[in-house]
Amino acid sequence: MIKPKHPVKTYVVSAALVTSVALTPALSESVSAHANVNPSDTDSSIEVSASTLLNKGDSGEAVKSVQSELASQGYYTYNLDGIYGSITKEAVTAFQSDRGLAVDGIVGPETRKALSSSESKIEAETETEAKSDTMTLSSTSGDSAATSNVVSSARNLIGSPYVSGGETPSGFDSSGFINYVFDQNGVELNRTHADMWALDGEHVDSPSVGDVVFFEGTYTSGPSHSGIYIGNNKMIHAGTQETGVETADLGIDYWQNHYLGAKSFD
């Protein structure tokens, strides 16, 4: 048997080394995965952000919390029912407009931040004080008998539904309600807010009980809404489909910001 000139060297490869080599790609991939954003993680983040937006049709504790914040700043004076309807949206858009935010009626991060800001609350209080002379209201009335009848007629209709174009107790729109109440008391008025403002009755510096208070720019330019003043800074009006004919507080910023003036239709 011929022996080789150079003995064959035996190499012992440790199991640890084999394992290390075998796992190198896996480890590299693992490190790479941690260094880059996982697409699924990005999707999850987007979904979470979207779910924090509140819009008309939503409901729950988050909506109730927003209503509470709006109420504390004078923009919402109704029950905290946790339902994002037209009234809540109107309050949100009024708040957004006053705070210089995008007016879209959607409660997103910027609107939430402004609502929860103590600075906003201070500003709201300051604005309310500054506007205290904007709408000077009176609790007195001219002709007590006629006034009492007008207010009584209006009170009897509280709870009637809101119907666009409606002018009977089965359903009123805002000007139809005013027309009906005064017609029941022998006073004929024009049908629209704009014509009532321009053509009917007399302008007064401040409303007395039984007078009609007018608002502009609520959904269109010019006179666009009105209600019957009943004293104590309140009016009865045909509000929305959610509220129907109701009593409303004139002290909230929304009405103050849109106030146009008052007229007597005696």
C-alpha positions in Angstrom: 0.0 0.0 0.0 1.4 3.3 -1.0 1.2 6.0 1.5 0.5 9.5 0.3 3.2 12.0 0.5 1.0 14.4 2.4 -1.2 13.0 5.0 -4.9 13.8 4.7 -5.8 16.3 7.3 -9.0 15.8 9.1 -11.1 18.9 9.8 -13.6 18.8 12.6 -16.4 21.3 11.9 -18.3 22.1 15.0 -22.0 21.9 15.1 -22.1 25.4 16.4 -20.3 26.7 13.3 -22.6 24.8 10.9 -25.6 26.2 12.8 -24.2 29.7 12.6 -23.6 29.5 8.8 -27.0 28.0 8.2 -28.8 30.7 10.2 -26.9 33.7 8.7 -29.5 34.5 6.0 -32.3 34.1 8.5 -30.6 36.4 10.9 -29.9 39.0 8.2 -33.5 38.9 7.1 -34.6 39.4 10.7 -32.4 42.4 11.2 -33.6 43.8 7.9 -37.2 43.4 8.9 -36.7 45.4 12.1 -34.9 48.1 10.2 -37.7 48.7 7.7 -41.4 49.6 8.3 -43.7 46.6 7.9 -46.4 47.5 5.4 -49.0 45.8 7.5 -48.0 47.9 10.4 -48.5 51.0 8.3 -51.9 49.9 7.3 -52.9 49.3 10.9 -51.7 52.8 11.8 -53.8 54.3 9.1 -56.9 52.4 10.1 -56.5 53.5 13.7 -56.1 57.2 12.7 -59.2 57.0 10.5 -61.2 55.5 13.2 -60.6 58.5 15.4 -62.5 60.8 13.0 -66.1 61.5 14.1 -68.7 62.6 11.5 -72.4 62.8 11.1 -74.0 59.3 11.6 -71.5 58.2 14.3 -72.6 57.5 17.9 -71.1 56.4 21.2 -69.1 57.7 24.1 -66.6 59.5 21.8 -69.4 61.6 20.3 -70.8 62.3 23.8 -67.4 63.5 24.9 -67.3 65.9 22.0 -70.8 67.2 22.8 -69.7 67.7 26.4 -66.7 69.8 25.3 -68.9 71.8 22.9 -71.4 72.4 25.6 -68.7 73.6 28.0 -67.8 76.3 25.4 -71.3 77.4 24.6 -71.7 75.7 21.2 -74.1 72.9 22.2 -77.1 73.2 24.5 -78.9 70.0 24.0 -78.9 66.5 25.7 -75.6 64.7 25.6 -77.0 61.7 23.7 -73.8 60.5 22.0 -75.5 60.8 18.6 -73.7 62.8 15.9 -76.7 64.4 14.1 -77.3 67.7 12.4 -77.3 69.7 15.6 -73.9 68.3 16.7 -72.5 68.9 13.2 -73.7 72.5 13.3 -72.1 73.0 16.7 -68.8 71.5 15.4 -68.8 73.7 12.2 -69.5 76.8 14.3 -66.6 75.9 16.6 -64.3 75.2 13.7 -65.2 78.5 12.1 -64.6 80.5 15.3 -61.2 78.8 15.8 -59.9 79.2 12.3 -60.0 75.5 11.6 -61.1 73.8 8.4 -64.9 73.9 8.5 -65.9 70.4 7.4 -68.0 69.3 10.3 -65.6 66.4 11.0 -64.0 66.0 14.4 -60.4 65.1 13.6 -57.1 65.6 15.5 -57.0 69.4 15.1 -60.6 69.9 16.2 -60.1 67.6 19.1 -57.0 69.5 20.2 -58.8 72.8 20.0 -61.7 71.5 21.9 -59.6 70.1 24.7 -57.4 73.2 24.9 -57.8 75.3 28.0 -56.9 78.3 25.8 -59.9 77.6 23.6 -62.2 77.6 26.7 -60.7 80.9 27.9 -61.1 82.4 24.4 -64.7 81.2 24.3 -65.5 82.8 27.6 -63.8 86.0 26.5 -65.7 86.1 23.2 -69.0 85.5 25.0 -68.3 88.4 27.4 -67.2 90.6 24.5 -70.4 89.8 22.6 -72.7 90.5 25.5 -73.9 93.7 23.8 -74.3 92.0 20.4 -77.9 90.9 21.1 -79.6 93.1 23.7 -82.6 91.2 24.8 -85.7 92.4 26.8 -88.2 90.5 28.9 -90.9 93.1 28.4 -93.7 93.1 25.9 -95.7 95.8 24.1 -99.3 94.5 23.8 -99.5 91.9 26.6 -102.6 90.2 25.3 -101.4 89.8 21.8 -97.9 88.8 23.0 -99.3 86.2 25.3 -101.4 84.7 22.5 -98.4 84.5 20.1 -96.2 82.9 22.7 -99.0 80.5 23.8 -99.5 79.4 20.2 -95.8 78.8 19.8 -95.5 76.8 23.0 -98.4 74.6 22.0 -96.5 73.6 18.9 -93.3 72.5 20.6 -92.6 68.9 19.5 -94.1 69.3 16.1 -91.9 67.7 13.4 -89.6 69.6 11.1 -90.5 69.2 7.4 -88.9 71.1 4.6 -91.6 73.4 3.0 -94.0 72.5 5.9 -96.4 75.1 7.2 -98.9 73.1 9.3 -98.6 71.2 12.7 -98.0 68.0 10.8 -94.7 69.5 9.8 -93.0 73.0 9.8 -89.9 74.5 8.3 -88.5 77.5 10.1 -90.4 80.3 8.2 -93.5 78.1 7.9 -93.6 77.9 11.7 -93.5 81.7 12.1 -96.2 82.2 9.4 -98.5 79.7 11.1 -98.2 81.1 14.6 -98.9 84.7 13.5 -101.6 83.6 11.1 -103.4 81.9 14.1 -103.3 85.3 15.7 -104.6 87.3 12.8 -101.3 88.6 11.4 -100.4 87.7 7.8 -96.7 87.6 6.9 -94.6 86.9 3.9 -93.5 83.3 3.5 -89.7 83.6 3.5 -87.3 84.9 6.1 -85.9 87.4 3.6 -89.3 88.9 2.8 -90.4 89.0 6.4 -87.2 90.8 7.3 -87.5 93.3 4.4 -91.2 93.8 4.1 -93.2 92.9 7.3 -93.5 94.6 10.7 -91.1 97.1 12.3 -87.5 96.7 13.2 -86.7 97.0 16.9 -83.5 97.7 18.7 -84.0 94.7 21.0 -86.6 92.0 21.0 -89.4 91.9 23.5 -91.4 88.8 24.3 -93.5 87.9 21.2 -91.2 89.6 18.7 -89.3 87.6 16.0 -85.5 87.3 16.1 -83.7 86.8 12.8 -80.5 85.2 11.8 -78.4 85.3 8.7 -75.9 82.9 7.0 -77.2 79.8 8.8 -77.3 77.8 5.6 -77.4 80.5 2.9 -76.5 84.2 2.8 -78.9 86.8 4.0 -81.8 86.3 6.4 -82.2 82.5 6.6 -83.7 81.6 10.0 -86.0 83.1 12.7 -87.7 82.3 16.0 -90.2 83.7 18.4 -88.6 85.4 21.4 -90.2 84.2 24.7 -88.0 86.0 27.2 -85.1 84.8 29.4 -82.8 84.8 26.4 -84.7 82.0 24.7 -86.8 81.5 21.5 -89.1 78.9 20.1 -88.3 77.9 16.5 -88.5 75.0 14.1 -84.9 73.7 14.3 -83.9 70.6 12.5 -85.4 67.2 11.6 -83.8 65.9 14.8 -85.4 68.5 17.1 -88.6 69.7 15.3 -90.1 72.8 17.0 -88.2 73.4 20.2 -87.0 76.0 22.7 -83.4 77.3 22.0 -80.9 79.3 24.1 -79.9 82.5 22.3 -76.8 82.8 24.5 -74.8 80.2 22.6 -72.1 81.4 20.2 -73.9 80.0 17.2 -76.9 82.2 17.5 -74.9 85.2 18.6 -72.6 84.9 15.6 -75.5 84.7 13.2 -77.8 87.2 14.8 -79.3 89.7 12.4 -81.8 91.7 14.4 -85.4 91.6 15.6 -88.8 92.7 14.3 -92.2 93.3 15.9 -95.2 92.0 14.0 -98.0 93.4 16.2 
